[in-house]
Amino acid sequence: MANELRRHIDTCRQLYNHCLYVLNESDDIPARYEVQGTLPDLKQWWGGLKNVHSKVLQMVVKRLYDNLSTLRERKKRGYRVGRLRWKPPREYRSLTYNQTGFKLENKSGQPTLWLSKIGEISLVYHREIPDDATVKQVSIKREPTGEWYAVLGIKTEDEAPPKPDNPEKAVGIDVGILKYTHDTDGLSVGSLDLSDERERLEREQRALSRKDHGSANYHKQRRKVAECHADLKRKRRDFLHKLSTWYAEEYDFVAVEALNAKGLMELPSNSRNRASAAWGTFLRMLEYKCEREGAYFVDVRPHGTTKECSQCGVSTDKPLWVRQHSCPACGFECDRDANAAHNVLNRAIEKSDIGMGQPESTPVETGAATDTEIPSVSARTVVEAGSPTLNEAASAAE
């Protein structure tokens, strides 16, 4: 079955490259549906296309036009963009069934996925599909590690709960490297330590560099390197998923900084730690989970949140090594990141239009206590949302 899947994916890759060639040779780029309309005639002289489901072929064309749209949008934002390149086999590893051509079955307790023109595939669910869910799309993907995944796009009848008119629990979050998050309730969560995983990756990469390129040992070692990358990715995303889920379920109003993650990566130093922090991924996860849980998600401009005093608004320059905020105007003192988190929440309350600007409707006290110890949670202890570890630390902050 794996060989059949690889054959279908390679056919889709060749169709992608063929359509890209047609677009490059055209004076005017035709509409997507015009290209899709040529697929029946294309099958007459390209017999291999008849062995692939029609919806899969249409999704290949859609994938090409989505890539073109991405380049077009980046060019509008001022980025220098080139042209789309042909896909080699290692860069094209998935195919998609949309609406038709697939069926989920359960035979003797074993879930199976039937795909048109391919056959039945045994599945192991990551988590059970809800009873009221309708599967709308199935994507089959082969990872560099050699593992196969079926990604199911589902639609459920459950709707997101309505957002409260007057949120009772609000939080401002400041993200960083020393402490991954520091919020206005006084809770800080440490950054995930992946130093052991990075050292293992570096060892495997050094071993790969000593192999003869293209040999059997080279391909074995390349898979080991891919497994190290996958291990890093899974642990990082697991941490981000659990932390974002906890904030979305715990609070009615979540305020964050609208960070330019790409711009931060282009700064001259410490780029690897910024990349490992994956702030952009965390904020995207937090946004859609707040929408799912019926909580407000407000992002504000990040400029000056660290320098500005959350009590009086006076700005004070602070080098990175100064971790304490001390205002020369009003004398307010607190942790540097705690002050930034309160500024984020203050700006979000001013920006929002849900009646949170008045003192009686402000959901939290926006002043940080100066004589309380900030509870800190290690990233290694961040478990699933609602865990005793996070709840106990939050209670201590109160």
DOKOL-252978 format. One record per residue: z, x, y of N, C-alpha, C in turn. Coordinates in pm, whole numbers, plus 50000, padded with zeros to 5 digits. Atoms other than C-alpha are relative to their C-alpha. Example, Ala and Ser with C-alpha at 12.3 -4.5 7.8 and 13.67 -1.06 7.14 Angstrom:
BEGIN
NODE     n_w     n_u     n_v    ca_w    ca_u    ca_v     c_w     c_u     c_v
NODE   50000   50089   49881   50780   51230   49550   50000   50090   50120
NODE   49994   49918   49881   50714   51367   49894   50073   49923   50109
***
This chain:
BEGIN
NODE     n_w     n_u     n_v    ca_w    ca_u    ca_v     c_w     c_u     c_v
NODE   50000   50082   49879   50000   50000   50000   50000   50086   50127
NODE   49996   49911   49884   50075   50288   50238   49860   50052   50033
NODE   50137   49952   49976   49721   50421   50188   49913   49892   50063
NODE   50076   50110   49942   49578   50077   50267   50034   49980   50147
NODE   49957   50012   49860   49782   50055   50586   49941   50113   50083
NODE   50058   49887   49926   49669   50402   50691   49850   49980   50024
NODE   50144   50023   49985   49307   50305   50629   49971   49897   50109
NODE   50018   50101   49896   49340   49993   50846   50029   50059   50139
NODE   49966   49940   49872   49508   50190   51124   49891   50095   50047
NODE   50105   49906   49961   49237   50456   51118   49874   49926   50044
NODE   50113   50081   49956   48968   50187   51143   50024   49947   50141
NODE   49967   50046   49864   49147   50044   51447   49988   50113   50100
NODE   50012   49885   49910   49162   50392   51598   49853   50027   50033
NODE   50142   49976   49975   48788   50438   51555   49939   49892   50089
NODE   50049   50107   49912   48723   50098   51713   50047   50023   50143
NODE   49948   49969   49866   48946   50195   52008   49912   50106   50067
NODE   50082   49894   49943   48744   50514   52059   49859   49953   50029
NODE   50135   50053   49977   48415   50326   52025   49997   49916   50128
NODE   49997   50085   49880   48513   50069   52289   50021   50084   50125
NODE   49981   49910   49886   48633   50348   52517   49869   50068   50037
NODE   50131   49939   49974   48294   50517   52480   49908   49901   50071
NODE   50084   50102   49937   48118   50190   52569   50039   49981   50146
NODE   49956   50018   49861   48331   50149   52882   49963   50120   50085
NODE   50034   49881   49923   48271   50509   52989   49850   50007   50031
NODE   50144   49996   49980   47894   50463   52953   49951   49884   50088
NODE   50041   50116   49920   47890   50133   53150   50014   50030   50148
NODE   49990   49986   49855   47820   50125   53520   50115   49917   50056
NODE   49889   50087   49961   48060   49833   53565   50081   49966   49875
NODE   49914   50029   50115   48358   49779   53337   49994   49851   49969
NODE   50007   50142   50033   48301   49449   53155   50138   49941   49979
NODE   49873   50067   50025   48575   49191   53114   50041   50020   49855
NODE   49948   49978   50135   48798   49224   52812   49940   49902   49900
NODE   50050   50100   50094   48676   48900   52655   49851   50018   49971
NODE   50141   49967   50029   48314   49015   52687   49993   50104   49888
NODE   49998   49898   50104   48397   49321   52476   50045   49938   49868
NODE   49957   50067   50123   48587   49105   52227   49889   49914   49941
NODE   50109   50083   50048   48282   48879   52205   49892   50077   49926
NODE   50099   49919   50070   48072   49170   52078   50046   50042   49860
NODE   49947   49956   50130   48296   49227   51773   49924   49939   49881
NODE   50076   50053   50114   48109   48982   51541   49868   50072   49976
NODE   50125   49926   50017   47778   49158   51609   50025   50143   49955
NODE   49967   49862   50037   47947   49497   51574   50026   50012   49849
NODE   49971   49998   50144   48056   49404   51221   49873   50006   49916
NODE   50123   50003   50078   47691   49366   51115   49952   50140   49964
NODE   50043   49864   50032   47621   49738   51135   50117   50094   49972
NODE   49881   49921   50032   47980   49864   51102   50077   49924   49893
NODE   49944   50077   50110   48080   49736   50761   50150   50012   49986
NODE   49856   49981   50014   48432   49879   50774   50082   49901   50079
NODE   49925   50096   49918   48533   49629   51043   50024   49869   49926
NODE   49984   50126   50074   48486   49341   50796   50127   50001   49914
NODE   49880   49990   50083   48787   49470   50600   50129   49990   50081
NODE   49883   50011   49913   49020   49430   50898   50002   49861   50062
NODE   49988   50136   49947   49153   49095   51022   49950   49994   50144
NODE   50063   50013   49868   48975   48965   51334   50101   50011   50113
NODE   49900   49993   49894   49296   48924   51536   50047   50144   50024
NODE   49961   49859   49985   49386   49288   51468   49898   50074   50084
NODE   50105   49936   49922   49050   49397   51606   50006   49958   50147
NODE   49988   50046   49862   49097   49182   51916   50117   50068   50072
NODE   49885   49935   49938   49440   49338   51976   49972   50148   50030
NODE   50041   49863   49968   49276   49684   51965   49933   50003   50137
NODE   50066   50008   49869   49055   49582   52258   50103   49973   50110
NODE   49896   50028   49902   49357   49438   52438   50081   50126   50031
NODE   49925   49876   49980   49541   49767   52387   49926   50095   50094
NODE   50081   49914   49912   49255   49958   52552   50007   49951   50144
NODE   49999   50053   49863   49247   49725   52853   50140   50007   50062
NODE   49864   49981   49948   49627   49740   52886   50020   50142   50049
NODE   49991   49861   49956   49602   50119   52907   49924   50021   50130
NODE   50076   49990   49875   49334   50086   53175   50079   49939   50116
NODE   49921   50065   49896   49556   49847   53372   50117   50088   50044
NODE   49891   49909   49966   49843   50095   53353   49953   50113   50090
NODE   50055   49894   49914   49626   50373   53496   49967   49947   50139
NODE   50038   50058   49872   49501   50141   53769   50124   49978   50088
NODE   49878   50024   49922   49855   50046   53874   50062   50130   50048
NODE   49946   49871   49958   49970   50407   53879   49918   50060   50114
NODE   50085   49949   49893   49672   50498   54097   50030   49928   50131
NODE   49965   50075   49879   49765   50219   54341   50131   50050   50062
NODE   49872   49952   49949   50115   50366   54368   49993   50145   50048
NODE   50018   49868   49943   49971   50700   54474   50000   50115   49901
NODE   50001   49893   50099   49978   50893   54145   49858   50047   49973
NODE   50131   49947   50042   49694   51119   54042   49982   49969   49852
NODE   50024   50038   50140   49546   50980   53722   49862   50049   49959
NODE   50129   49959   50054   49266   51100   53500   49932   49884   49930
NODE   50069   50102   50078   49062   50914   53242   50065   49991   49863
NODE   49948   50016   50134   49165   50772   52909   49927   50092   49903
NODE   50058   49909   50098   49109   51011   52620   49989   49930   49865
NODE   50013   50052   50135   48998   50942   52266   50129   50025   49923
NODE   49876   49991   50077   49280   50887   52021   49976   50079   49870
NODE   50005   49933   50130   49321   51146   51743   50090   49927   49901
NODE   49922   50074   50101   49477   51029   51415   50150   50002   50024
NODE   49855   49991   49983   49829   51151   51502   50051   49918   50116
NODE   49957   50075   49882   49835   50952   51828   49976   49851   49988
NODE   50026   50144   50020   49730   50615   51686   50063   49963   49866
NODE   49923   50021   50122   49987   50491   51435   50044   49855   49981
NODE   49954   50138   50013   50011   50112   51465   49884   49902   50008
NODE   50093   50112   49986   49826   49782   51437   50081   49873   50019
NODE   49927   50121   49961   49918   49431   51552   49925   49875   49955
NODE   50047   50135   50032   49869   49082   51408   50060   49905   50102
NODE   49954   50094   49899   49891   48815   51676   49961   49857   49961
NODE   50016   50144   50025   49936   48442   51602   49963   49967   49855
NODE   50044   50032   50137   49757   48444   51264   49985   50127   49919
NODE   50027   49888   50088   49697   48664   50963   50122   50058   49934
NODE   49877   49949   50061   50057   48709   50851   50087   49882   49956
NODE   49910   50103   50050   50326   48517   50665   50124   50067   49942
NODE   49874   49952   50056   50693   48583   50593   50040   49913   49882
NODE   49960   50073   50119   50809   48485   50245   50128   50061   49943
NODE   49879   49954   50067   51121   48516   50033   49984   49973   49851
NODE   50023   50014   50143   51059   48582   49665   50117   50060   49923
NODE   49885   49958   50081   51367   48593   49441   50099   50082   50081
NODE   49904   49931   49915   51584   48702   49732   49947   50123   50069
NODE   50059   49883   49937   51346   48980   49840   49902   49955   50108
NODE   50094   50039   49893   51184   48923   50182   49872   50082   49991
NODE   50130   49934   50003   50814   49005   50185   49917   49955   50119
NODE   50093   50030   49890   50548   49015   50455   49859   50006   49944
NODE   50140   50005   50042   50196   48904   50365   49910   50021   50121
NODE   50094   49969   49894   49920   49052   50582   49859   49978   49949
NODE   50138   50027   50038   49561   48932   50571   49923   50131   49985
NODE   50084   49885   50032   49318   49187   50420   50079   50122   49950
NODE   49917   49888   50047   49615   49407   50317   50079   49960   49876
NODE   49921   50044   50115   49849   49214   50087   50147   49985   50035
NODE   49856   50021   49982   50226   49179   50038   50073   50133   50014
NODE   49919   49882   49974   50479   49431   50168   50146   49958   49991
NODE   49857   50029   50009   50849   49432   50074   50068   50047   50128
NODE   49930   49971   49876   51084   49429   50373   50149   50020   49976
NODE   49854   49990   49989   51440   49538   50446   50034   49968   50144
NODE   49974   50044   49863   51564   49348   50752   50105   50088   50067
NODE   49898   49937   49917   51743   49534   51028   50111   49900   50031
NODE   49906   50112   49986   51910   49200   51101   49924   49872   49967
NODE   50062   50124   50046   51846   48849   50980   49929   49928   50115
NODE   50075   50078   49901   51590   48635   51162   50071   49866   50019
NODE   49934   50130   49978   51750   48326   51328   49923   49886   49934
NODE   50062   50112   50071   51684   47997   51151   49900   49925   50087
NODE   50089   50074   49910   51521   47843   51459   49888   50086   50058
NODE   50099   49907   49943   51293   48143   51521   49861   49975   49942
NODE   50140   50005   50040   50915   48130   51507   49937   50137   50023
NODE   50061   49867   49988   50737   48458   51436   49862   49985   50064
NODE   50126   50011   49926   50455   48492   51690   49910   50122   49984
NODE   50078   49877   50004   50346   48852   51636   50066   50100   49906
NODE   49950   49897   50091   50381   49134   51383   49925   50130   50029
NODE   50059   49867   49981   50324   49503   51455   50047   50091   49888
NODE   49970   49903   50105   50309   49761   51176   49985   50140   50061
NODE   49999   49869   49935   50401   50112   51288   50047   50107   49903
NODE   49960   49885   50080   50420   50447   51113   50057   50107   50092
NODE   49934   49899   49919   50669   50693   51263   49956   50140   49956
NODE   50034   49862   50040   50607   51072   51266   50080   50049   49880
NODE   49920   49961   50115   50882   51098   51005   49940   49949   49869
NODE   50059   50059   50118   50660   50902   50762   50054   49863   49966
NODE   49942   50131   50025   50871   50584   50778   49911   49891   50060
NODE   50078   50114   49955   50701   50247   50815   50093   49891   50052
NODE   49920   50107   49941   50835   49966   51037   49910   49880   50029
NODE   50065   50124   49958   50736   49604   51088   50081   49942   50114
NODE   49932   50052   49881   50826   49485   51438   49957   49855   50019
NODE   50029   50143   49993   50849   49106   51456   50029   49948   50141
NODE   49981   50068   49873   50797   48923   51784   50029   49853   49974
NODE   49958   50136   50033   50987   48594   51763   50026   49918   50126
NODE   49965   50093   49894   51043   48288   51977   50107   49905   49946
NODE   49891   50086   50044   51369   48094   51953   50015   49882   50095
NODE   49977   50119   49919   51475   47755   52081   50116   50017   50097
NODE   49883   49979   49914   51793   47891   52238   49955   50049   50138
NODE   50028   49958   49863   51776   47923   52616   50121   50075   50055
NODE   49891   49924   49939   51980   48161   52829   50096   49904   50070
NODE   49905   50086   49930   52302   48004   52961   49979   50007   50150
NODE   50018   49998   49855   52294   47906   53329   50094   50100   50067
NODE   49917   49906   49926   52424   48158   53577   50103   49925   50085
NODE   49897   50072   49925   52754   48058   53743   49973   50003   50150
NODE   50017   50007   49855   52748   47945   54105   50093   50097   50072
NODE   49902   49909   49941   53061   48146   54186   50053   50093   49890
NODE   49957   49909   50106   53092   48445   53951   50146   50043   50018
NODE   49859   49964   49996   53454   48520   53865   50022   50149   49968
NODE   49983   49860   50039   53405   48865   53711   49876   50078   50043
NODE   50111   49919   49949   53190   49117   53897   50037   50147   49985
NODE   49977   49857   50017   53148   49490   53852   49887   50077   50065
NODE   50098   49905   49951   52973   49773   54028   50003   50123   49912
NODE   50009   49889   50095   52850   50060   53811   49928   50118   50065
NODE   50062   49875   49957   52780   50418   53911   49976   50085   49876
NODE   50034   49920   50117   52599   50631   53651   49996   50147   50039
NODE   49999   49857   49974   52626   51006   53619   49982   50078   49871
NODE   50016   49912   50115   52621   51302   53382   50136   50037   49941
NODE   49866   49968   50051   52986   51411   53357   50064   49876   49939
NODE   49959   50130   50051   53087   51047   53317   49877   49910   50005
NODE   50125   50075   50001   52802   50824   53207   50007   49879   50092
NODE   49981   50113   49908   52937   50513   53382   50142   50006   50055
NODE   49870   50017   49934   53220   50462   53627   49991   49870   50078
NODE   50015   50131   49938   53283   50105   53738   50116   49969   50092
NODE   49901   50040   49901   53487   49921   53998   50130   49949   49940
NODE   49876   50036   50067   53743   49809   53740   50077   50123   49954
NODE   49928   49877   50032   53845   50173   53701   49972   50055   49862
NODE   50033   49953   50135   53684   50226   53360   49886   50100   50007
NODE   50107   49901   50009   53482   50541   53296   49969   50028   49855
NODE   50048   49972   50136   53276   50610   52985   49932   50136   50001
NODE   50057   49866   50005   53196   50968   52895   49857   50001   49950
NODE   50138   49986   50047   52843   51089   52832   49998   50034   49852
NODE   50014   49975   50143   52720   51110   52475   49971   50148   49977
NODE   50016   49859   50032   52757   51462   52336   49904   50015   49882
NODE   50101   49980   50104   52441   51546   52141   49968   50148   49982
NODE   50025   49856   50007   52480   51925   52148   49973   50045   49857
NODE   50024   49960   50139   52501   51956   51768   49860   49959   49955
NODE   50133   50047   50038   52186   51747   51724   49892   50085   50067
NODE   50099   49917   49931   52002   51958   51985   49990   50138   49933
NODE   50004   49870   50067   52102   52282   51812   49923   49992   49868
NODE   50074   50017   50124   51970   52148   51482   49850   49989   50028
NODE   50141   50013   49963   51643   52050   51652   49941   50136   50035
NODE   50051   49869   49961   51607   52398   51802   49981   50091   49878
NODE   50016   49920   50121   51663   52561   51463   49875   49960   49923
NODE   50117   50047   50075   51400   52343   51299   49871   50034   50075
NODE   50119   49964   49923   51154   52409   51583   49967   50149   49985
NODE   50024   49856   50022   51201   52785   51545   49940   50024   49862
NODE   50055   49986   50135   51138   52750   51172   49853   49954   49996
NODE   50138   50049   49997   50820   52549   51246   49907   50102   50062
NODE   50086   49902   49932   50688   52821   51477   49964   50116   49908
NODE   50029   49889   50092   50701   53068   51185   49909   49960   49884
NODE   50088   50047   50108   50488   52854   50952   49853   50016   50038
NODE   50145   49994   49976   50112   52894   50913   49951   49860   50035
NODE   50045   50130   49953   49953   52613   51110   49902   49937   49901
NODE   50085   50072   50091   49802   52352   50878   50036   50016   49854
NODE   49961   49979   50140   49970   52478   50560   50092   49887   49954
NODE   49911   50102   50054   50176   52259   50326   50141   50016   50054
NODE   49866   49976   49945   50498   52425   50446   50009   49959   50147
NODE   50002   50041   49859   50394   52360   50805   50021   49850   50013
NODE   49987   50146   49992   50358   51986   50742   50139   49954   49956
NODE   49864   50033   50039   50694   51973   50561   50098   50027   50113
NODE   49909   49965   49891   50866   52151   50847   49977   49910   50121
NODE   50028   50089   49887   50690   51933   51105   50070   49866   49981
NODE   49927   50124   50025   50843   51628   50937   50149   50017   50026
NODE   49859   49975   49971   51188   51787   50960   50026   49997   50151
NODE   49986   50004   49854   51136   51837   51334   49993   49856   50049
NODE   50011   50141   49961   51027   51474   51365   50127   49924   49966
NODE   49874   50066   50037   51342   51364   51182   50111   50034   50099
NODE   49900   49962   49898   51555   51559   51431   49979   49922   50129
NODE   50030   50079   49880   51378   51390   51722   50042   49854   49981
NODE   49964   50140   50028   51427   51049   51557   50151   49982   50000
NODE   49854   50008   50002   51797   51121   51502   50057   49998   50141
NODE   49956   49999   49859   51846   51207   51869   49970   49867   50067
NODE   50041   50124   49935   51654   50899   51981   50087   49883   49955
NODE   49922   50113   50052   51845   50659   51754   50143   50003   50052
NODE   49861   49991   49953   52190   50787   51853   50009   49968   50149
NODE   49997   50028   49856   52104   50774   52223   49980   49851   50027
NODE   50026   50142   49977   51959   50422   52207   50113   49913   49946
NODE   49886   50075   50052   52249   50302   51992   50113   49997   50102
NODE   49898   49993   49895   52492   50421   52260   49965   49912   50119
NODE   50042   50078   49883   52289   50262   52541   50003   49850   49970
NODE   49999   50142   50036   52250   49931   52355   50143   49945   50000
NODE   49863   50049   50011   52621   49899   52284   50069   49993   50136
NODE   49937   50000   49868   52732   49994   52635   49942   49891   50089
NODE   50061   50102   49916   52481   49766   52810   50037   49859   49952
NODE   49960   50130   50053   52566   49476   52578   50141   49965   50042
NODE   49861   50026   49962   52936   49513   52657   50009   49956   50146
NODE   49996   50037   49858   52880   49501   53034   49938   49862   50022
NODE   50068   50129   49980   52639   49204   53007   50086   49884   49952
NODE   49917   50108   50054   52883   49000   52797   50134   49989   50071
NODE   49866   49999   49941   53199   49100   52985   50001   49948   50142
NODE   50001   50031   49856   53088   49028   53345   49895   49894   50032
NODE   50093   50101   49950   52917   48749   53538   49906   50055   50105
NODE   50077   49943   49889   52784   48974   53815   50004   50152   49983
NODE   50010   49856   50025   52661   49331   53749   49915   50063   50109
NODE   50069   49930   49891   52565   49562   54036   49975   50144   49960
NODE   50037   49863   50035   52382   49891   53981   49913   50059   50110
NODE   50090   49932   49907   52181   50147   54174   49856   49991   49949
NODE   50143   50003   50035   51801   50113   54179   49949   50144   49998
NODE   50033   49858   50009   51745   50469   54059   49851   50022   49975
NODE   50136   49954   50028   51408   50641   54067   50010   50107   49891
NODE   49976   49906   50111   51442   50799   53721   49894   50109   49996
NODE   50107   49899   50004   51103   50974   53740   50019   50103   50111
NODE   49977   49907   49891   51182   51123   54080   50116   50094   49973
NODE   49887   49914   50034   51517   51251   53955   49961   50106   49899
NODE   50044   49904   50099   51343   51418   53663   49921   50115   50062
NODE   50083   49899   49936   51120   51610   53904   50079   50095   50088
NODE   49916   49908   49923   51415   51775   54081   50006   50135   49930
NODE   50019   49865   50056   51430   52154   54029   50098   50043   49892
NODE   49901   49951   50096   51742   52180   53808   50061   49885   49922
NODE   49924   50095   50083   51937   52005   53532   49915   49885   49948
NODE   50088   50110   50038   51634   51801   53425   50024   49956   49855
NODE   49979   50039   50139   51721   51812   53054   50117   49904   49986
NODE   49887   50091   50005   52059   51649   53110   49964   49865   50059
NODE   50044   50128   49943   51896   51385   53330   49914   49924   49901
NODE   50083   50066   50100   51639   51315   53061   50085   49944   49887
NODE   49913   50045   50108   51911   51291   52797   50082   49879   50041
NODE   49921   50114   49953   52108   51047   53013   49922   49869   49990
NODE   50086   50119   50014   51813   50802   53006   50051   49885   50086
NODE   49948   50103   49910   51939   50611   53310   49903   49883   50014
NODE   50097   50108   49986   51616   50416   53345   50003   49906   49881
NODE   49992   50084   50120   51638   50292   52985   50126   49915   50003
NODE   49874   50075   49993   52001   50191   53034   49991   49883   50097
NODE   50009   50107   49900   51923   49991   53348   49905   49890   49954
NODE   50090   50103   50052   51629   49813   53182   50068   49917   49891
NODE   49925   50074   50102   51846   49722   52884   50102   49906   50064
NODE   49897   50079   49934   52122   49601   53113   49940   49879   50071
NODE   50063   50111   49926   51881   49386   53315   49963   49885   49908
NODE   50042   50111   50085   51733   49190   53026   50118   49939   49924
NODE   49884   50056   50067   52071   49151   52858   50082   49913   50093
NODE   49934   50088   49903   52225   49010   53176   49925   49868   50010
NODE   50080   50122   49997   51938   48761   53186   50027   49916   49875
NODE   49975   50070   50126   52002   48674   52822   50139   49935   49997
NODE   49862   50049   50004   52378   48626   52876   50034   49910   50118
NODE   49973   50086   49885   52344   48428   53200   50083   50067   50108
NODE   49928   49924   49898   52485   48703   53425   49903   50047   50108
NODE   50083   49949   49891   52356   48818   53763   49985   50151   49986
NODE   50030   49857   49998   52190   49160   53774   49941   50032   50136
NODE   50045   49967   49864   52154   49309   54123   49993   50151   50013
NODE   50012   49856   49974   52018   49656   54198   49987   50022   50150
NODE   49993   49972   49857   52074   49813   54538   49949   50142   50025
NODE   50048   49866   49964   51946   50118   54723   50111   50102   49974
NODE   49896   49903   50034   52129   50428   54599   50036   50097   50111
NODE   49980   49900   49896   52103   50631   54919   50136   49985   50067
NODE   49874   49998   49928   52445   50724   55054   50119   49938   49930
NODE   49887   50064   50067   52662   50551   54795   50113   50099   49972
NODE   49897   49900   50027   52846   50877   54720   50067   50046   50130
NODE   49946   49947   49874   52889   50994   55081   50076   49894   50080
NODE   49943   50106   49916   52980   50658   55236   50136   49956   49947
NODE   49867   50049   50038   53345   50547   55234   49992   49850   49973
NODE   50008   50142   50038   53382   50214   55055   50095   49913   50081
NODE   49905   50077   49920   53664   50112   55293   49957   49983   50145
NODE   50035   50007   49857   53539   50198   55642   49853   50025   50028
NODE   50143   49979   49983   53174   50298   55592   49962   50132   50062
NODE   50031   49870   49942   53200   50647   55741   49944   50092   49892
NODE   50063   49910   50096   52974   50902   55568   50057   50140   50012
NODE   49947   49864   50007   53107   51240   55459   49922   50079   49896
NODE   50074   49917   50093   52907   51520   55301   50092   50050   49889
NODE   49924   49953   50116   53023   51611   54950   49908   50080   49910
NODE   50075   49926   50101   52882   51894   54738   50029   49944   49861
NODE   49985   50054   50135   52841   51819   54369   50132   50038   49936
NODE   49877   49956   50065   53150   52018   54274   50125   49931   50057
NODE   49887   50076   49944   53374   51800   54496   50004   49865   49930
NODE   49992   50121   50081   53486   51522   54260   50096   49897   50056
NODE   49905   50093   49940   53732   51352   54494   49949   49955   50136
NODE   50038   50054   49869   53653   51123   54786   50122   49993   50089
NODE   49891   50005   49901   53874   51172   55092   49938   49974   50136
NODE   50063   50040   49875   53774   50988   55407   50077   50057   50119
NODE   49930   49945   49882   53855   51176   55733   50029   49894   50105
NODE   49981   50103   49898   53838   50850   55932   50118   49908   49968
NODE   49895   50096   50034   54064   50608   55742   50103   50055   49902
NODE   49905   49939   50092   54237   50844   55497   49993   49947   49858
NODE   50012   50056   50135   54120   50652   55189   49960   50109   49902
NODE   50027   49900   50102   54122   50869   54875   49983   49932   49864
NODE   50020   50047   50138   53987   50801   54527   49900   50092   49933
NODE   50099   49923   50071   53760   50944   54263   49862   49982   50064
NODE   50134   50001   49937   53411   51031   54390   49912   49890   49941
NODE   50085   50099   50065   53234   50812   54132   50054   49858   50018
NODE   49942   50133   49976   53478   50523   54180   49961   49950   50139
NODE   50041   50038   49865   53400   50523   54553   49854   49955   50002
NODE   50141   50038   50006   53026   50514   54474   49982   49864   49933
NODE   50010   50129   50069   53076   50224   54233   50038   49885   50092
NODE   49960   50105   49906   53258   50022   54500   49894   49978   50108
NODE   50109   50017   49903   52979   50090   54748   49884   49923   49939
NODE   50107   50073   50068   52727   49967   54492   50033   49851   49995
NODE   49961   50140   50007   52924   49644   54446   49998   49934   50139
NODE   50002   50055   49864   52968   49594   54822   49858   49968   50046
NODE   50138   50022   49959   52595   49632   54882   49937   49885   49922
NODE   50055   50109   50080   52512   49397   54595   50049   49865   50048
NODE   49946   50126   49947   52742   49127   54737   49930   49962   50129
NODE   50071   50028   49875   52574   49162   55077   49855   49958   49973
NODE   50140   50028   50030   52229   49153   54917   49981   49864   49934
NODE   50016   50123   50076   52291   48852   54693   50007   49879   50090
NODE   50001   50124   49921   52236   48497   54817   50069   49888   49923
NODE   49930   50100   50081   52483   48319   54591   50139   49970   50053
NODE   49873   50036   49939   52769   48276   54835   50115   50092   49965
NODE   49894   49906   50034   52962   48590   54748   50041   50086   50119
NODE   49970   49916   49887   52979   48730   55096   50133   49972   50066
NODE   49875   50036   49936   53293   48544   55210   50118   50058   49923
NODE   49885   49941   50069   53634   48697   55131   50055   49912   49890
NODE   49940   50085   50102   53754   48389   54943   49913   49988   49875
NODE   50087   50011   50117   53452   48398   54712   49969   50135   49937
NODE   50024   49870   50058   53452   48773   54651   50071   50011   49867
NODE   49941   50009   50133   53511   48804   54277   50096   50112   49965
NODE   49911   49890   50035   53688   49141   54277   50052   50063   50128
NODE   49947   49922   49889   53903   49352   54503   49916   50127   50012
NODE   50092   49889   49985   53673   49614   54649   50067   50128   50047
NODE   49928   49877   49967   53941   49871   54728   50055   50063   49874
NODE   49952   49930   50119   54032   50135   54470   50141   50050   50023
NODE   49863   49951   49990   54396   50214   54405   50000   50152   49990
NODE   49998   49854   49996   54484   50575   54474   50106   50060   49911
NODE   49891   49945   50078   54790   50607   54252   49992   49961   49853
NODE   50015   50038   50140   54650   50488   53921   49908   50098   49929
NODE   50083   49911   50078   54505   50703   53647   49881   49924   49944
NODE   50122   50067   50043   54146   50619   53560   49988   50010   49849
NODE   50017   49993   50145   54115   50522   53192   49860   50045   49964
NODE   50129   49946   50040   53838   50714   53023   49976   49974   49852
NODE   50039   50028   50137   53653   50624   52704   49895   50102   49958
NODE   50098   49907   50052   53470   50884   52498   49877   49925   49951
NODE   50124   50067   50044   53106   50801   52426   49997   49984   49849
NODE   49998   50009   50146   53171   50864   52056   50074   49876   49952
NODE   49923   50117   50041   53411   50569   52051   49941   49870   50048
NODE   50066   50122   49956   53172   50324   52211   49938   49932   49879
NODE   50052   50073   50114   53117   50073   51934   49942   49870   50049
NODE   50071   50121   49961   52964   49728   51933   50076   49923   50107
NODE   49945   50071   49885   53022   49496   52228   50124   49921   49960
NODE   49877   50071   50029   53370   49347   52249   50094   50080   49913
NODE   49919   49918   50088   53525   49641   52065   50140   50017   50056
NODE   49864   49977   49951   53902   49703   52085   50008   50118   50094
NODE   49992   49882   49918   53837   50045   52237   49968   49970   50146
NODE   50039   50033   49863   53655   49914   52544   50093   49895   50060
NODE   49912   50105   49948   53876   49607   52577   50136   50056   50041
NODE   49871   49942   49966   54196   49813   52571   49992   50082   50126
NODE   50016   49921   49879   54062   50051   52835   49983   49910   50121
NODE   50018   50093   49889   53953   49757   53052   50132   49935   50037
NODE   49869   50059   49971   54299   49601   53020   50088   50098   50073
NODE   49920   49899   49931   54458   49929   53123   49957   50014   50145
NODE   50050   49989   49862   54234   49937   53430   50056   49888   50087
NODE   49947   50110   49922   54366   49597   53536   50145   50020   50033
***
